[in-house]
Amino acid sequence: TRVAAQAPVARRQVVAATPAHAAQELLGTVVSTTPKTATVLVSRKVPHPRYHKLINKSKKFAVHDEENTAKVGDVVYIKQCRPMSKSKKFTLGEVVTAK
């Protein structure tokens, strides 16, 4: 007797409750300002791949600041947004501590 071929079973996809492309939000320090733009230094600690010691890594982001509220030394939140220019892909969220 032959065994009848079975149709493949349809599987349901599990959909996450949060959107897959949620806007990134980072905390950093303002290192320079120009009209409508601030440069924010974001620092993080990552383990070394071989020696597992925590290493400080940092990156500077150009941030859109429409009202020029950020001053050098302020600690701020920045939010990811659509590209405003070649280098600006973040907007100023809120100033946490002002200098």
Secondary structure, 3 states (H helix, E strand, C coil): CCCCCCCCCCCCCCCCCCCCCCCCEEEEEEEEEECCEEEEEEEEEEECCCCCCEEEEEEEEEEECCCCCCCCCCEEEEEECCCCCCCEEEEEEEEEECC
